[in-house]
Amino acid sequence: KMKTNKILVESSVGDLIDRITILEIKKLKISNKTDLKHINKECLILKKILMKNIKINSQIKKLWKNLKFTNNKMWEMEDQKRLTQKHLEKLSLLAKGVYKLNDDRAKIKLRINKLTKSNLREVKKYAKY
């Protein structure tokens, strides 16, 4: 069996609590049992390190709660951003399709008007896409 490597890195307390809040959020948002096992393990290790080295008073608890709230909002916004991006990509493809078809339509009508020596002609001028 391969030996598990540990890397010890100095961290600010803020970064450590931030990482723990993200893991706490992941525990609520992720349902895959294998992933949860890793998340729980890391969270437990980091909490033990934090509790061993830092006294968590009421001010820190309040800031911890604020950090978790902020990270949760960021998680939700990131999800929305990703969903919106999918829709924007689809919208962009649809818009390009409409532009192309509208240009084709204008060319066909112009050919008809030229062939029939129509007295009136539609003039179109759009920015390139």
Secondary structure by P-SEA (a helix, b strand, c coil): cbbbbbbbbbbcaaaaaaaaaaaaaaaaccccaaaaaaaaaaaaaaaaaaaacccccaaaaaaaaaaaaaaaaaaaaaaaaaaaaaaaaaaaaaaaaaaaaaaaaaaaaaaaaaaacccbbbbbbbccc
